[in-house]
Amino acid sequence: MALILKCKWRFFNNPTSLWTRLIKEFYGSNGGFFQDRKPAAGSRPWSRILAVEVKFHVTSLVSKSTLRRSVGNGEETRFWEDVWIGHRTQATLFPRLAVLEATPVDGWRWCWQRQVRDGRPAAELSRLLELLTSFSCSDHRDKCVWELSEEGTFSVAETRRWIDNDILPEGSGTTRWCRLVPRKVNIFIWCLLLDRIPSFIALSTRGIEINSIMCPVCQDYPGHVGHLFGSCDVAVRIWDAVARWLQIPSFAYLTPREVFARVDGSRINAKQKEVLEVVVCTVFWVIWQYRNDVVHDAGKLEKRPFLWY
């Protein structure tokens, strides 16, 4: 994601380079950026970059005003066509005035084709003057400013950290990884502890239409993670059986995080704790597999030798 935003940064900071001028020929002076909708589908790589950039804005991950043009002497900024104040061009904000402008290429010295007296052009002029009240030029060269950086320059590392902090779940705990279980089981446990498995409630929350959000195993309660792995009848029976086998308190009616917290707090040696963690991971995996069998194949809970599959 950060590398895609880097393309945007380079585009506006290298206005005279060959590749920038080529992009402008196909996509306009702003290269297709700062649009409110996805560009027309195509096989061109730049179209795909623009599509991702629009997704950033729609999801509010990175706002349009993150990259802004800082106007100095105005020589490299077009008044009407470039985005230099706010996150839209002045031609978009004030279309009637842009049409009346006799020298749209320059634009910093207004020359109207006719006098602006009343109606919508006059209202737009009034709003434009109000917008420019706090604006002033300088003798410095125009430049682009990246708002996510204190120095105002783009950095892939800083942008990546910004995106990670925004989309990754909060939490101070480290990722669990048990060396005695298969990789797919470790990945499943990681998703389970982040509440990222596709339970019916999770799918419904993400806008996917499903017939019911009830637990597919017992059909008595909503099928959220805490119920499916802790208080569902099948889960309770499995945890009670494991407790009798290992002669430990049952993990029934606990959430996955509470189960692992109890494992970590057990007063046993490191080797025994590792074995207990394997058993817990196995139980969570079996419950999930059985749940999927019920959903897809109307599965039945049967006694069988344990196999990783």
N, C-alpha and C positions, 0 to 999 in steps of 0.2 A: 504493500500500500504506500509506504513512504517513498519507494522508488518511482511510483506513478506520479506522486506529487512533485518529485524532483523534476520530472519532465515539464511540469507546469512552471516551476521556478525558472528553469533554464530557458524556456520559451520566452518569458517576459524579460529576462535579463540579458538576452542575446538578440535584440530586435533586428540587427543587420546581418546575422549569420545566414548562410545559404539555406539550411534546413528550416529555419524560422520563416524566411520569406516564401519558401515553397508551401509550408503549412498554411500561411495566410492566403495564398492564392486559392486554395481549396476550401478553407474553412472560415475565411474572413479575418478581419484585423485582430480579433481576440483569439484566433485559433480554435474557435468553437467552445471556449471556456465560458463560465458564468452563465450557462443556460439553465432553465428551469425544468427541462425535460430531456429524456434520453435522445441522443442523436439518431438519425436514420441508420438502420442496420446495414452493416457492410463488412467486408473482409479486411479493410484497411486497419493496420495496427493503431493508428491514431484515433479512429472511431471507437475502438475498444477502450482506449485510455480515457476518452471523453465520457464513455458510458460509466466507467468506474468513478470518475470524478463527480458525475451527477449523483451517483449512489451515495457518495460521501456527504453531499449536501442534503439529500432527501432524508438520510438517517441521522442528520445533525452530528455526524462524526467529526467532520471538518467543515466549518462554515465558509461561505464565499469570501467573507471579509478577512480570512486568515492571510491571504496574499493581497496586498494592496499596493498601489503605486504612490510613492511619495514624490510629489511635484516640487521641483526646485525652480529652474528657470523656464520650465514648460516646453523646451525645445524638442524633447523626445516623447511628449505626451499630447495626444490629440484630444481636444476639449470634449468633443461630442462622441467620439468612437471608442475611447479608452476608458477603463474603469479606474478612476483615481480618487473618487470620493464616494463612500458607501460601497455597495457591491453590485451596482448596475451602471450602465453607461448613461450619460446625460441625454443622449438621443432617445433612449428608452424611457427615461423619466419625463422628458419634455419633448415629445415628438413634434408638436406644432412649431415650437421654436427652432428645432433642428431643420425643419423643412424651410423655414423662412431665412435661415442663415445663408448668406451669399457666398461665404468662403468656409465651407464645412471642413476642409482639410486642415486649416489653421484653427479657427474657432476661438482663439484667445483674444482676438480683436473682433468683436461682434460687428457685423455689417448686414443689417436686415434688408431683405428685398423690398419690403414695404414697412411703413411705420406700424409699430405694435401699439394699438389703441385700446381695444376692449375685447371682450369675449374670452375664449379659452387661451389664446396666445398671451393675453395680458395677465391672466391668472397664473399661467406657467412662468412668465417672466418674474412675477412677484415672488413665487415660491423659489425660483432659482436665485434671485438676489438675496433672499433670506438664508438660503443654504450656503451662499458664499460669504456671509457676513464675517464668520470667524476664520476664513481662509486667506492666506497670503503667500506670495511667491518669494523666492530667494535667488541668489546668484549661483547656487549649487546645481549640479547636474541631477536630472531626474533619476530615480532609482526605485526598485521594488523592495518592499519590506515584508518579512515573514513574521507574523504576529506571535507565533509559537516559540520564537527564540528571543532571548533578551537582547542579543546583538542585532536582531533584525535580519539575519542571514539564514538561509535554509541549511538544515543539517538532517541527514537521514536518521542518525542515531537519536536526536532529540525528538524528531517527528514520530519515530517508531515508539519511543517511550510514551509519548503523548497518546498515541492510538492504543497501546497496550493498557495504559492506565484507565482508558475510557471503556474498552470492550471486555477486558479480562475481569473475571470475578475477583472481588476483594477477599483477602484472607491471608493470615500470617503463617498458616501451616505449610509444611513442605509436602511435596507430592509423594504418596506412598508407592513403594515398589518392592514387591516380594520376589526374591530371586528363585523361589521354589515353585512358583506357578507360571503357566505360560504367559507370553506377552499379551495375548488378547484378553486374558483375565485381568491382568494389571491395568490395561487400558479401560476395561469395563469398570473396575473399581474406581479408577480416577474419574470417569464420567459420573459414576454413581454419587461420589462424594461432592461433586460439583452440581448435582441435580441436573445433569445434562442427558440423561437417558430418555428415550422416546416413550414415556408413559402416556396414557390417554389424556391425563390432565395437562401434561407438558405440550402435547400436540395441539390440544384445544386452545391453550394459551397463545400458541404461535399462529393461530388463525386457521388451522387445518380442521376441516369438518369431519367429525366422527359421529358414529351412531350413539355412543354413550360414553360417559366419563367414569362409569362405575368400574370397580375392580373386576377384571375378566375372570378371576379365579373364584371369588366368593359371591360376586354380584350384590353385595350388601352395603358396601361403602365406596366412596370415591377412590379411584385407583391412584392415589399419590404415592410417592416413594416410601414415606413413613409407614403407610398402611401395608403396602405390598410386601415389604421386607421385614415388617415387625409385628403387625397386629392381625394380618390376614390369617384365617384358620390354618392354611397350609404352612405358612411361615411359623406360626406358633408351635405346630406339631413338630416341625423340623428342629427348631431351636430347643424345644423340650427334650427331644431325642438326643441331640448333641450334648445337652447338659447332663443327662443321665449317663451317657457314654464316657464323658470326660470327668464327671463328678465335679462340676462347677455350676455356679448359678446360671439360670437360663438367660439368654439374650432376647427373649421374646418381648414384644412391645417397646423395643428401643429403636431409635432411628439408626441408620448406618453410621453416622458420625459418633453417636453415643456408644455403639458397639465397639468401634475401633478405639475410642477413648478408654473404654473399660479394658480392652486388650492391652493398651499401652500402660495402663495403671496397675496391671496385675502383678502381684508380688511373687513372681516366678523367675527362674533364670532365663538368660537370653535365648538359649536353645528351645526351651519349652514355650517361650513367648512366640518364637518364630513358627513353631508347629501350630500353635493356637491361631496365629494369623493365617496360616495356610487353610486351616479348617474353616475359619470365618469367610475367607475369600471363596472357598468351595461352596459354602452354603448360599452365599449371595448369587454366585454363578448358577447354581442348580435351580434356585427359585426363579431367576430370570428366564432360564431355559424352559422351565415348566410353564411359566406365564406365556411365553411365546408359543409353546405347543398348544396351549388352550386357545389362544387367539387365532392361530392359523390352522391347526389340525385337530382341535378338540381333544387335546392330549389328556392322558390319564397318569396320575401319580403312581408309579410302580416301583417295586424294589428291584434294583439291578446293580451290578458291579459298576463302580464309578469310573468313567472314562472322560478325558478331556476331549471334547468334540465341539 
